């Protein structure tokens, strides 16, 4: 999901990172310099732009939640594991990328084309795995070749809390034939990661305790992290209400973990299954404009079957 970034934004980001000082949390999601729509949108922005040409709101909450109430004209494509539009079970691994034919068919049935501008609507919760459903969907849409994808900041809960309108009416959708070529720069496999050890910057998006080996990974009997990886917990991305922390704060966190990593240097993010990893992939790529960030799809659940972790 590469976006056009102005020289002004790049300069501002460089100053922010060099300063390294977080600012006060902000409720604004008017992120600067992104085009044609922000990486994160506020409820106000979405309500004002719901009728934008080619805009499609995808509700990825469970079907029962969608039936109980949703944004007008939003379509339901629920996120679920082990199998849904957004995930597949393969090689005894959880949350693998779906087969392109299955994904493309589901997108077409939802009326989505390569011209569509997507807004992802999810639930927000603690622990943050549910909030990261939106970023996993965003990464999967990027894999499917879509380039204009954004997330509703604060999710459905914030929309309701602000008293904005909801409906139980299901919109009429005209199915399309979704045509695209998959983007192989989004997800990578174990062999790719093994080949990049020592050259790419590895980022562990799990908790600091899982990274250090102080706590076990829920899907592994081994403790610690991948060799050379740095810790950047995905849970630190969000405020307590599930909204994203502001741009300077996110930039400062990234700078502290990544050091002198350049905009074009390769970064590979992993977690336990490839869900929380997409949160930092989204922030690094869409908010902080790093240009070469990938997700290790199998993450530690795959790695520990063939390799050891380090502490």
N, C-alpha and C positions, 0 to 999 in steps of 0.2 A: 504494500500500500504506500508506494512512494508518493510524496506530495511536493509541490513546488514551494521552495522556501526562499524568502526574500533575503537580500544581502543584509538588510536591517535586522532581521531576526537572527541570522547567523552571528552577526556582531554582538547582538544583545546576549545571546546564549554564551558566546565565548567569554564575555565579561562576567556573566553570572557564574560560570564554572570556575573562572580564575579566582573570583571572590570567595566562592565556596560557602557563602553564608545563606542559610535558609531564611525565608521571609515568613510572616504570619500566614496562617492558613487562610485561604480565600474560598468563597463560594462561587467565584466566577469561573466559567469554563470557556471564556472567549480567548482561546489559546492563539497567540499571535503568529502571523505569517503562514498559515496553512491554507490550502486552496483545493477545491472550491468551497468545502465546508470544513469546520474545525475537526480535530481528532476526537474531541469530547464536546458534546453539546449540552446546554442547559435545557431544563424543561421549558423555559420561556422561548428559547430559540426554536425548539421543536414545535411548540404550539403555533408559533408565528409562521413556520415554514412547512407545516404538514401537507400543504397542497403544492409544494415545489415540484416542478416537472421531474419525473423519473425517480422521485424519492419513495423508498419503500421502508417502512418500519417493520423489523422482524422481531417478534416476541419469542424469546427462547425459554421462557418459564414453562413449567409443567402444563400439560393440556388442561387440567382441572383449574389451574389458576387463570389461564386465558379465558376459559368458559365463564368463570365467575366475574370477569371484568378485564378490559384491556383498552388500549388507546384506539380511537377510531381509525379505521383503515389499516390497522396493523395486521400482519399475517402471522400465524402460529407455526413455528418450526422448532419444537421443544428440544432443548439440549438434554441428553440422557446418556448414561453408560449402562451396559457395554456397547449397545448398538442404537444409533439414531442417525438423523441426517448428518450430524457433526462428528460421529465417532464410529469406530469399528473395533471389533475384537479380532486380533490376528496374532498368530505365533504365541498364544497364551499371554499376550500383553493387553492391558487395558488402555482405552482411549487412544487408539491409533487413527491415523487419517483415513477417512472413508475412501472407497474406490471412486475415482473420478466420475464414472458413468452413473453411479448411485447419487453422488452429490449433485452433478449437473442436472439430473432428472428432477430432483427435489427442488432445486432452484428454479428451473423452468416451470414446474407445476405451481410455484408460488408467484409466477408472473415476473420473475427477475431476469434481466438481460445484462449484457456487458455495460450498457449505458446507465444502469440503475445506480442510484445513490442510496446507500444502505445506512439505516440507523438501527443499532442493536439495543433492544430493551430486555433487561434481565431483572432478577431479584438481587438484592444485596443482603449479605448475612455475615455473621461471625461464627466459625472461622471463615476466612475469605474465599474458600474454594468456589462457592456459588457465585460470588462477585466476579471471579475469574472465568466463569462460563462465557461471559461476553467477549473477553479477549481471546479465548480459544476459538470462539466462533469467528471473530475478526481475522485471526490467523488462517482459519480454514477458508474464509472467503478470499483472502489474499492468495492462498494456494489455488483457488478456483479461478484466479485471474481478475478479480474485481479490484478496482483501485480507489473508489470513493466509498470508504467505510468509516463510520463513526459510531460512538457509543453514547447512550443517554447517561449523563453523569448522575449518579444517585439512583438510577434505575426506576422501576415502577413504583417503589415505595415513596420516593421523593415526589414523583408526579402526583400521586394521591395525596400526600401530605400537603402539597401546595394547593390543593383543591381544584385541580385541573380535571377536565371532563373525561369520563370513561364510558364504555358501552359494553353491551353483551352481544351486539349485532356482529355477525361474521361478514366481512366484506366479500363482494363478488370479485373473483380474480380470473383474469384471462390467461390461461396457461401459455407459455412461450417455449420455444426451443432454445435452451441455453447452450451457446457455442463458445468454447474457449480452449486455451491450451494451459495446462497446469503450470504454476510457477514453482519450479523446483528449488528456488532460493529461500523458501520459508522453513521447511522441515528437513532435517538431516537424520541419518541413521547412525548406528554405532560405529560402523566401519569408517564413516566420514569423520566422526569425532576422534577415533583412534589415530587417524592419519593427521589430524590437526593439533594433537597434543604438543604443546610447546611453541606453537605458532599462533593459533587463535586464542583469544581471551575467553576462558570458560567462566560462566556465572552460575552460581547455585542459588536458585530462587526459593529453596526450602527455608525452614526456620534456622536461626543461628545454632540452635541446639542440635538439629539434625546434621548440619554442616560440620560441627565440631566433633560429633560422635557422642555428645552428652546425652542425646536421646535417640532412640532407634527410628529409622525410616519405617513408615507403616507398611511398605511393600518390600522390605529387604531385611534379611537377617544379618547384614553387615553394617558396620558403623563407619561414619565419616563421609568424605566427599570425593569427587573425581580429582585426579592429580592436576595440579596447577590452578584449580578453580578458586575464585573469590566468592565471598558470601554477600548476597544482596537479597534479603528476604522479601518476597512479594507482598507479605502482609503490611509492610511499611509504606506501600503505595497509597493506601486508602486512609481517609479519616474515619472516625468512629461511626459516622452515619453512612459509610459506604461510598461517599464521594471521593474523588481523587484529590490528593494533596496538590498544592499549587505548583506552578511551573518552576519557580526558583528552588523550592524544597526538593522536588524530584531531580532537578539538575544537580543540586548539591550532593544528594545521596549517590547518584550515578558517578559523579566526579570522585567522591571519596573512595568508592569501590574500584573504579576503572582506572584511576590515576591518569597517566598520559596517553591512554588509548585514543587513537585518532578517529575522526568521523568515518573514514573508509576502512579502518582496521576491522578484521573479522571478529565478531562476538558470537558465541554459542551459549544459549541459556538452557538450563535443564532444571528439573525438579524431581518429583517421584514418578509422575505419569505423563508430563507434558502439558498440564493445564496451568498451574501457577507460573510456569516458565513463560507462557505467552503473555502474562501481565507485564513483565519487564520487556519482553520483545516489543509489545505494543508501545509502551512508554518510550523506550529508547528510540524506536523507529519513527513513531508518529508524533510524539511530543518533543523529543530532544534531538531529532533529526540525525541520529547515527544511521549510516547508509548500508551497513552490512551485518545485520543481526539475524541469526537463525535460531531455531528451536530444535533441540535434540528430542525427537518425538518419543522415543522409548524411555528416555531419562533413566533414573537409577534402577527402575524395575527391570530394564533391559541390561544395563551395564553390569550389574552384580552377577548375572548368569554366566559371564565370560571373564570378568575382571574384578580385581579387588578395589576397595575404596582406601583412602588414606585419611589419617587424623592429624 
